[in-house]
Amino acid sequence: MTFLFILVGVAMLIVAFVAIHDLTQRKHAITRNFPVLGHFRYWFEELGQPLRQYLFAGDRDERPYNRVTRSWVYASAKGQNNLVGFGSQADHQELGRILIIPSLYPTLARPAARENDLPRPRLIGAKRGLPYQPRRFANISGMSFGALSANAVRALSRGARLAGCYMSTGEGSLSPYHLEGDCDILYQIGPAKFGCRTEDGQFDDQKARAIIALPQVKMVEIKLGQGAKPGKGGLLPKEKITSEIAAIRGIPMGVDCHSPNGFGEFHDAPSLLDFIARVRKLTAKPVGLKMVVGSIGEIAELCRAIREHGDGPDFIAVDGKEGGSGAAPLSLAEHVGLPLRDGLVAVDNALRREGLRDEVCVIASGKIATGADVATHIALGADLVHIARGFMFSLGCIQAMRCHTNTCPTGVATQSRWLQAGLDPADKSVRVRNYALALERDLQMITHACGLTHPAELNRMHLAMNISPGVRKSLAEVYPYPLRDRPDSRCAPAGRIDSEPAYA
């Protein structure tokens, strides 16, 4: 009983101390006017998002990924039943919704097909000394070590190896954890040139050569812009910078790491092609670009410069403004850049107009999570896709949206040793594999439903969009192919194409 009185007394003293503090502070009006009780406002604000997610939001209400999509990824990653019952919950009359058009005569699928028998995308960098043949249409997009935990990168690397896909390093350079799984690597060079920079931030050819020469590195990507923050460099808060990350990136500890918003090595199409040529001298492997599309005129200018130059990028990865696995300023995330669908079509059409489509591989990246998403973007003009947040879900991400706070509860996007200890790389790598292969199987299933044998045969005629109530149009009409470069056999639509391109 005495202990109980002491406990109550201590509690009352704490409440009294908090009340006095609240009444005398001048920073927060709510707690000054409502001492002690006002703190519950901040507590409820903190719990609002997870409570809405699990208790109040409908299955299709949430953004950026609703519960239906996340549940499909979780089930696929765990190897569980990912089917739905009692029909679709989607509004199929929704304006702007894209539908995939099946054939009356679907292609008969081989019932006993092995994973290794799944079709492969096109060869990248066919005219290089060391071209790269991807095995999967869906691959892991750029997520840096630093933004992600060591255990998360470990799991992705091991899972990529198991699935036969490749993974991008992100702009944070190549870490030992990327190499640990012995998967194929896309090495990304961002404006900060992490891992291949001089002390004053210039591009260091020798450091880059040493990284690119590693056998696991299959391609090099020069990142002009990304996802939800085009025109702004990445940000790694100081709370997430460890001594290991600082050493890998070549940056100081104790201060936020702000990447430049652009390269000092180039400023227009000709100088960009010169920089590509400079990087290409370091390797016989494919070299490409990553961008968020803004000005259609700049895309047209770049493609003209590639044709006139006679050589250029081996691939172009188009990131939509709705993409982005990291933190971004609201103004950029909400208002700057084109969505993936429009940017992808703009790049595909520009390459076609200049007769470059057979030379340059096009990769789509941005809010792609399901097999239907993969099929849709291949039909729109991509040769393959990059996925970031979908693979984060396969690791256990719950869309807590705390990626920038170092408090990710699942250990995916944090450098806290305690939090990332909950992420078991051995278990999660299998889930990464399962998810990657589920994407490939669904892509092939949709291909067969359209009466085709290979995903590369998908084209805009296999898609339709709800334009107005009761009115649908083929995507080949909404986004016409250029007159000067009618689609080749890779994606030749049935019927005439007799209107000007949507993006001239």
C-alpha positions as CSV (number, residue, x, y, z in Angstrom):
1,M,0.0,0.0,0.0
2,T,2.9,2.4,0.8
3,F,4.4,1.7,-2.6
4,L,1.1,2.6,-4.2
5,F,0.9,5.9,-2.4
6,I,4.5,6.6,-3.4
7,L,3.7,5.8,-7.1
8,V,0.6,8.0,-7.1
9,G,2.6,10.8,-5.4
10,V,5.3,10.6,-8.1
11,A,2.7,10.6,-10.8
12,M,1.0,13.7,-9.4
13,L,4.4,15.5,-9.1
14,I,5.1,14.7,-12.8
15,V,1.7,16.0,-13.8
16,A,2.2,19.2,-11.7
17,F,5.7,19.7,-13.2
18,V,4.3,19.3,-16.8
19,A,1.4,21.7,-16.0
20,I,3.7,24.4,-14.6
21,H,6.0,24.0,-17.7
22,D,3.0,24.2,-20.0
23,L,1.6,27.4,-18.3
24,T,4.9,29.2,-18.5
25,Q,6.1,28.2,-22.0
26,R,5.2,30.4,-25.0
27,K,5.9,28.1,-27.9
28,H,2.7,26.1,-28.1
29,A,-0.7,27.8,-27.6
30,I,-2.6,24.6,-27.1
31,T,-0.6,23.3,-24.2
32,R,-0.4,26.8,-22.7
33,N,-4.2,27.1,-22.8
34,F,-4.9,23.5,-21.9
35,P,-1.9,22.3,-19.7
36,V,-1.3,18.5,-19.7
37,L,-4.4,17.7,-21.7
38,G,-3.0,19.6,-24.7
39,H,-0.3,17.0,-25.1
40,F,-2.9,14.5,-26.2
41,R,-3.4,16.5,-29.4
42,Y,0.1,15.8,-30.5
43,W,-0.2,12.1,-29.5
44,F,-3.4,11.7,-31.6
45,E,-1.8,13.6,-34.5
46,E,1.1,11.1,-34.4
47,L,-1.3,8.1,-34.3
48,G,-3.7,9.6,-36.9
49,Q,-2.0,8.1,-39.9
50,P,-1.6,4.5,-38.7
51,L,-5.1,4.6,-37.2
52,R,-6.6,5.7,-40.5
53,Q,-4.6,3.1,-42.4
54,Y,-5.8,0.2,-40.3
55,L,-9.2,1.2,-38.9
56,F,-10.8,3.8,-41.0
57,A,-9.5,4.0,-44.6
58,G,-11.2,1.9,-47.3
59,D,-9.2,-0.7,-49.2
60,R,-8.8,1.7,-52.1
61,D,-8.7,5.0,-50.3
62,E,-5.0,5.3,-49.3
63,R,-2.2,7.0,-51.1
64,P,0.3,6.5,-52.6
65,Y,-0.5,2.8,-52.4
66,N,-3.9,1.5,-51.3
67,R,-4.4,-1.6,-49.2
68,V,-5.4,-3.8,-52.1
69,T,-2.1,-3.2,-53.9
70,R,-0.1,-3.6,-50.7
71,S,-1.9,-6.8,-49.7
72,W,-1.2,-8.3,-53.2
73,V,2.5,-7.5,-52.8
74,Y,2.6,-8.9,-49.2
75,A,0.9,-12.1,-50.2
76,S,3.1,-12.6,-53.3
77,A,6.2,-12.0,-51.3
78,K,5.2,-14.5,-48.7
79,G,4.3,-17.1,-51.3
80,Q,0.7,-17.0,-50.2
81,N,-2.6,-17.0,-52.1
82,N,-2.6,-13.6,-53.8
83,L,-6.0,-14.1,-55.6
84,V,-9.1,-11.9,-54.9
85,G,-12.6,-13.2,-54.2
86,F,-16.1,-12.0,-55.1
87,G,-14.9,-9.7,-57.9
88,S,-13.0,-6.4,-58.3
89,Q,-13.5,-3.5,-55.9
90,A,-12.2,-1.0,-58.6
91,D,-14.4,1.5,-60.3
92,H,-14.0,0.5,-63.9
93,Q,-15.9,3.5,-65.1
94,E,-13.5,5.9,-63.5
95,L,-12.4,8.6,-65.9
96,G,-8.8,8.2,-67.0
97,R,-8.6,4.6,-65.9
98,I,-6.6,2.4,-68.3
99,L,-7.9,-1.0,-69.2
100,I,-6.0,-3.8,-70.8
101,I,-7.7,-5.3,-73.9
102,P,-7.8,-9.1,-74.0
103,S,-8.1,-11.2,-77.2
104,L,-10.9,-13.6,-78.0
105,Y,-8.2,-16.0,-78.8
106,P,-5.7,-16.1,-75.9
107,T,-2.3,-17.8,-76.3
108,L,-2.3,-21.2,-74.7
109,A,0.2,-21.1,-71.9
110,R,2.6,-23.9,-71.2
111,P,1.4,-25.5,-67.9
112,A,4.7,-26.7,-66.7
113,A,6.9,-23.7,-67.6
114,R,9.9,-23.2,-65.3
115,E,10.9,-19.8,-63.9
116,N,14.0,-19.9,-66.2
117,D,11.7,-20.4,-69.2
118,L,10.1,-17.0,-68.7
119,P,10.8,-14.6,-71.6
120,R,13.6,-12.1,-71.4
121,P,13.7,-8.4,-72.3
122,R,15.9,-7.0,-75.1
123,L,19.7,-6.8,-75.0
124,I,21.0,-3.5,-73.6
125,G,24.0,-1.9,-75.3
126,A,24.2,-4.3,-78.2
127,K,27.0,-2.5,-79.9
128,R,29.2,-2.3,-76.7
129,G,32.0,-4.7,-75.9
130,L,30.1,-6.0,-72.8
131,P,26.4,-5.7,-73.6
132,Y,23.9,-6.8,-70.9
133,Q,21.1,-9.2,-71.2
134,P,18.5,-8.7,-68.4
135,R,16.7,-11.8,-67.3
136,R,13.6,-10.1,-65.9
137,F,11.3,-7.3,-67.1
138,A,10.9,-6.0,-63.5
139,N,14.1,-5.0,-61.7
140,I,15.0,-3.2,-58.4
141,S,15.1,0.6,-58.8
142,G,17.7,2.9,-57.2
143,M,17.5,3.0,-53.3
144,S,20.8,4.0,-51.7
145,F,22.5,2.5,-48.7
146,G,22.0,5.3,-46.2
147,A,18.4,5.8,-47.3
148,L,17.9,2.1,-46.7
149,S,19.4,0.1,-43.9
150,A,22.3,-2.4,-44.4
151,N,19.9,-5.3,-43.7
152,A,17.4,-4.0,-46.3
153,V,20.2,-3.7,-49.0
154,R,21.5,-7.1,-48.0
155,A,18.0,-8.6,-48.5
156,L,17.5,-6.9,-51.8
157,S,20.9,-8.0,-53.1
158,R,20.3,-11.7,-52.1
159,G,16.8,-11.6,-53.4
160,A,17.8,-10.1,-56.7
161,R,20.3,-13.0,-57.1
162,L,17.6,-15.6,-56.3
163,A,15.1,-14.0,-58.7
164,G,17.6,-13.3,-61.6
165,C,16.9,-9.6,-61.7
166,Y,19.3,-6.7,-61.2
167,M,19.3,-3.9,-58.7
168,S,20.4,-0.3,-58.9
169,T,22.7,1.2,-56.2
170,G,20.9,4.5,-56.1
171,E,23.0,7.7,-56.0
172,G,24.6,6.7,-52.6
173,S,27.3,4.6,-54.4
174,L,28.2,1.0,-54.2
175,S,28.3,-0.5,-50.7
176,P,29.5,-4.0,-49.6
177,Y,25.9,-4.8,-48.9
178,H,25.0,-4.4,-52.6
179,L,27.8,-6.9,-53.5
180,E,27.0,-9.3,-50.7
181,G,24.3,-11.2,-52.6
182,D,26.4,-11.4,-55.8
183,C,23.5,-10.1,-58.0
184,D,23.8,-8.0,-61.1
185,I,24.3,-4.3,-60.3
186,L,23.3,-1.1,-62.1
187,Y,25.8,1.5,-60.8
188,Q,24.2,5.0,-60.5
189,I,26.2,8.2,-60.7
190,G,24.2,11.2,-59.3
191,P,25.2,14.9,-59.3
192,A,27.1,14.4,-56.0
193,K,29.2,11.6,-57.6
194,F,29.3,9.7,-54.4
195,G,32.0,7.1,-54.4
196,C,33.6,8.6,-57.5
197,R,34.2,12.2,-56.5
198,T,37.3,14.3,-55.8
199,E,37.5,16.2,-52.5
200,D,35.9,19.3,-54.2
201,G,33.1,17.2,-55.7
202,Q,34.3,16.8,-59.2
203,F,34.0,13.5,-61.2
204,D,37.0,11.2,-60.5
205,D,37.6,9.0,-63.5
206,Q,39.9,6.6,-61.7
207,K,37.6,6.0,-58.8
208,A,34.7,5.5,-61.2
209,R,36.8,3.1,-63.3
210,A,37.6,0.9,-60.3
211,I,33.9,0.6,-59.3
212,I,32.6,0.0,-62.9
213,A,35.2,-2.6,-63.5
214,L,33.8,-4.9,-60.8
215,P,32.2,-8.0,-62.4
216,Q,28.9,-7.6,-60.6
217,V,28.5,-4.1,-62.1
218,K,26.7,-4.6,-65.5
219,M,25.6,-1.1,-66.4
220,V,26.2,2.5,-65.5
221,E,23.4,5.1,-65.1
222,I,23.9,8.9,-65.0
223,K,21.0,10.3,-62.9
224,L,19.7,13.7,-64.1
225,G,16.6,13.7,-62.0
226,Q,14.4,11.4,-59.9
227,G,10.9,10.7,-58.9
228,A,9.2,13.2,-56.7
229,K,12.0,15.7,-56.6
230,P,13.2,16.6,-60.2
231,G,15.6,19.5,-60.1
232,K,16.7,18.9,-56.6
233,G,19.4,16.7,-55.2
234,G,18.9,14.0,-52.7
235,L,18.9,14.6,-48.9
236,L,20.3,12.3,-46.3
237,P,19.6,13.7,-42.8
238,K,22.6,13.7,-40.4
239,E,20.8,11.3,-38.1
240,K,21.1,8.6,-40.8
241,I,24.8,9.2,-41.6
242,T,27.1,6.7,-39.9
243,S,30.9,6.5,-40.2
244,E,30.5,3.7,-42.7
245,I,28.1,5.7,-44.9
246,A,30.4,8.8,-44.7
247,A,33.3,6.7,-45.9
248,I,31.4,5.1,-48.8
249,R,30.1,8.4,-50.0
250,G,33.1,10.6,-49.1
251,I,31.1,13.0,-47.0
252,P,31.5,14.5,-43.4
253,M,29.4,13.3,-40.5
254,G,27.3,15.5,-38.2
255,V,25.7,17.6,-41.0
256,D,22.8,16.9,-43.4
257,C,24.0,15.6,-46.8
258,H,22.6,17.7,-49.6
259,S,23.3,16.5,-53.1
260,P,23.6,19.1,-55.8
261,N,20.6,19.6,-58.0
262,G,22.6,19.1,-61.2
263,F,25.9,18.2,-62.7
264,G,28.6,20.8,-63.1
265,E,30.1,18.7,-65.9
266,F,27.3,19.5,-68.5
267,H,24.6,22.0,-69.1
268,D,23.0,21.1,-72.4
269,A,22.5,18.2,-74.8
270,P,25.9,18.3,-76.5
271,S,27.9,18.6,-73.2
272,L,25.7,15.8,-71.7
273,L,26.7,13.5,-74.6
274,D,30.3,14.5,-74.1
275,F,30.0,13.4,-70.5
276,I,28.5,10.1,-71.5
277,A,31.4,9.6,-73.9
278,R,33.8,10.4,-71.0
279,V,32.2,7.7,-68.8
280,R,32.1,5.3,-71.7
281,K,35.9,5.5,-72.1
282,L,36.1,3.9,-68.7
283,T,34.2,0.7,-69.6
284,A,32.8,-1.4,-72.4
285,K,29.5,-1.8,-70.4
286,P,26.3,0.0,-71.3
287,V,25.9,3.6,-70.1
288,G,22.5,5.3,-69.8
289,L,20.5,8.1,-68.3
290,K,17.8,8.5,-65.7
291,M,15.5,11.5,-65.9
292,V,12.1,13.0,-65.0
293,V,10.6,14.5,-68.1
294,G,9.6,18.1,-68.1
295,S,10.0,20.0,-71.3
296,I,9.1,17.9,-74.3
297,G,11.2,20.3,-76.4
298,E,14.3,19.4,-74.4
299,I,13.6,15.6,-75.0
300,A,13.3,16.3,-78.7
301,E,16.5,18.3,-78.7
302,L,18.4,15.5,-76.8
303,C,17.2,12.9,-79.3
304,R,18.2,15.1,-82.3
305,A,21.6,15.6,-80.7
306,I,22.0,11.8,-80.2
307,R,21.3,11.2,-83.9
308,E,23.7,14.0,-85.0
309,H,26.4,12.9,-82.6
310,G,26.1,9.3,-83.9
311,D,26.2,7.8,-80.4
312,G,24.5,8.3,-77.1
313,P,23.0,6.5,-74.1
314,D,22.3,2.8,-74.4
315,F,19.2,3.2,-72.3
316,I,17.0,6.0,-70.9
317,A,15.2,5.4,-67.6
318,V,12.1,7.6,-67.3
319,D,11.1,8.3,-63.7
320,G,7.6,9.6,-63.2
321,K,6.8,12.5,-60.8
322,E,4.7,10.0,-58.8
323,G,7.8,7.9,-58.1
324,G,10.2,8.4,-55.2
325,S,11.1,6.1,-52.3
326,G,12.8,8.9,-50.4
327,A,11.8,12.1,-48.8
328,A,11.0,15.1,-51.0
329,P,9.8,18.7,-50.7
330,L,6.0,19.0,-51.0
331,S,6.2,21.7,-53.7
332,L,8.3,19.4,-56.0
333,A,6.4,16.2,-55.2
334,E,3.0,17.8,-55.8
335,H,3.7,20.1,-58.7
336,V,6.9,19.6,-60.7
337,G,7.5,17.1,-63.5
338,L,5.3,14.9,-65.7
339,P,3.7,11.7,-64.6
340,L,5.3,8.5,-65.8
341,R,2.7,7.8,-68.4
342,D,3.2,11.1,-70.2
343,G,7.0,11.2,-69.8
344,L,7.4,7.6,-71.1
345,V,5.3,8.3,-74.2
346,A,7.2,11.5,-74.8
347,V,10.6,9.7,-74.7
348,D,9.4,6.7,-76.8
349,N,8.0,9.0,-79.5
350,A,11.0,11.3,-79.6
351,L,13.3,8.3,-80.1
352,R,11.1,7.0,-82.8
353,R,11.0,10.3,-84.7
354,E,14.8,10.3,-84.8
355,G,15.1,6.6,-85.8
356,L,16.8,5.7,-82.5
357,R,14.2,3.4,-81.0
358,D,16.1,0.2,-81.9
359,E,19.4,1.6,-80.4
360,V,18.1,3.0,-77.1
361,C,16.4,0.8,-74.5
362,V,13.6,2.6,-72.6
363,I,13.0,1.8,-68.9
364,A,9.9,2.9,-66.9
365,S,10.1,3.8,-63.2
366,G,7.5,5.3,-60.9
367,K,4.6,3.8,-58.9
368,I,4.8,0.4,-60.5
369,A,3.8,-2.4,-58.2
370,T,1.8,-5.1,-59.8
371,G,2.1,-7.3,-62.9
372,A,-0.7,-5.2,-64.5
373,D,1.4,-2.1,-63.9
374,V,4.4,-3.7,-65.6
375,A,2.3,-4.8,-68.6
376,T,0.7,-1.3,-68.9
377,H,4.0,0.5,-69.0
378,I,5.6,-2.0,-71.4
379,A,2.6,-1.5,-73.7
380,L,3.0,2.3,-73.5
381,G,6.6,2.1,-74.7
382,A,9.0,0.7,-72.1
383,D,11.2,-2.3,-72.7
384,L,11.4,-3.1,-69.0
385,V,10.7,-1.4,-65.6
386,H,12.3,-0.4,-62.4
387,I,10.4,-0.8,-59.1
388,A,11.4,0.7,-55.7
389,R,8.5,0.9,-53.3
390,G,7.0,-2.4,-54.4
391,F,10.3,-4.1,-53.3
392,M,10.2,-2.1,-50.1
393,F,6.8,-3.7,-49.4
394,S,8.3,-7.1,-50.1
395,L,10.8,-6.4,-47.3
396,G,8.0,-5.6,-44.9
397,C,7.5,-1.8,-45.4
398,I,4.0,-0.8,-44.0
399,Q,3.9,2.6,-45.6
400,A,4.5,4.4,-42.3
401,M,5.9,7.3,-44.3
402,R,8.8,7.8,-41.8
403,C,11.5,7.2,-44.4
404,H,13.1,10.6,-43.7
405,T,13.0,10.4,-39.8
406,N,15.3,7.4,-39.1
407,T,12.5,5.8,-37.2
408,C,11.2,3.4,-39.8
409,P,9.4,0.7,-37.6
410,T,10.2,-2.2,-40.0
411,G,13.9,-1.5,-40.2
412,V,13.8,-0.8,-44.0
413,A,14.6,2.9,-44.1
414,T,16.6,3.5,-40.9
415,Q,20.2,3.4,-39.7
416,S,19.1,2.5,-36.1
417,R,20.7,-0.8,-35.2
418,W,17.8,-1.6,-32.9
419,L,15.2,-1.1,-35.6
420,Q,17.0,-2.7,-38.5
421,A,17.8,-5.8,-36.3
422,G,14.1,-6.8,-36.8
423,L,14.7,-7.2,-40.6
424,D,16.1,-10.7,-41.2
425,P,17.9,-10.6,-44.6
426,A,17.7,-14.4,-45.0
427,D,13.9,-14.4,-44.7
428,K,13.3,-11.2,-46.6
429,S,15.5,-12.1,-49.5
430,V,13.2,-15.0,-50.3
431,R,10.3,-12.6,-50.2
432,V,12.1,-10.3,-52.6
433,R,12.5,-13.3,-54.9
434,N,8.9,-14.4,-54.6
435,Y,7.6,-10.9,-55.4
436,A,9.9,-10.5,-58.4
437,L,8.8,-13.8,-59.9
438,A,5.1,-13.1,-59.2
439,L,5.5,-9.9,-61.3
440,E,7.0,-11.9,-64.2
441,R,4.3,-14.6,-64.0
442,D,1.5,-12.0,-64.0
443,L,3.1,-10.1,-66.9
444,Q,3.2,-13.4,-68.9
445,M,-0.4,-14.2,-67.9
446,I,-1.5,-10.8,-69.3
447,T,0.6,-11.3,-72.4
448,H,-1.2,-14.6,-73.1
449,A,-4.6,-13.0,-72.4
450,C,-3.9,-10.5,-75.1
451,G,-3.2,-13.3,-77.6
452,L,0.6,-12.7,-77.6
453,T,3.6,-14.8,-76.8
454,H,6.1,-12.3,-75.6
455,P,5.6,-9.1,-73.5
456,A,7.6,-7.1,-76.0
457,E,4.7,-7.5,-78.4
458,L,2.4,-5.4,-76.1
459,N,1.7,-2.0,-77.5
460,R,-0.7,1.0,-77.1
461,M,-3.4,-0.8,-79.0
462,H,-3.7,-3.3,-76.2
463,L,-4.7,-0.5,-73.8
464,A,-7.9,1.6,-73.6
465,M,-8.7,4.7,-71.5
466,N,-12.1,5.9,-70.1
467,I,-12.4,9.3,-71.7
468,S,-16.0,10.1,-70.6
469,P,-19.0,8.1,-69.5
470,G,-19.5,5.3,-72.0
471,V,-16.6,6.5,-74.2
472,R,-13.3,4.7,-74.3
473,K,-10.3,5.3,-76.7
474,S,-7.4,3.2,-77.6
475,L,-4.1,4.5,-76.1
476,A,-2.8,4.5,-79.7
477,E,-5.3,7.2,-80.3
478,V,-4.8,9.1,-77.0
479,Y,-1.0,8.8,-77.4
480,P,-0.4,8.4,-81.2
481,Y,2.8,6.9,-82.5
482,P,4.8,9.3,-84.7
483,L,4.0,9.4,-88.4
484,R,7.7,9.5,-89.3
485,D,8.4,6.3,-87.4
486,R,5.6,3.9,-87.5
487,P,6.0,1.3,-84.8
488,D,8.3,-1.6,-85.6
489,S,7.5,-5.3,-85.1
490,R,8.3,-4.8,-81.4
491,C,5.1,-3.0,-80.9
492,A,3.2,-2.6,-84.1
493,P,-0.4,-1.7,-83.4
494,A,-3.2,-3.1,-85.5
495,G,-5.1,-0.5,-87.6
496,R,-4.2,2.9,-89.0
497,I,-2.2,5.6,-87.2
498,D,-3.2,8.8,-88.9
499,S,-3.0,11.5,-86.4
500,E,-0.2,13.7,-85.2
501,P,1.7,12.7,-82.1
502,A,0.3,14.0,-78.8
503,Y,3.8,15.3,-78.0
504,A,5.3,17.0,-81.1
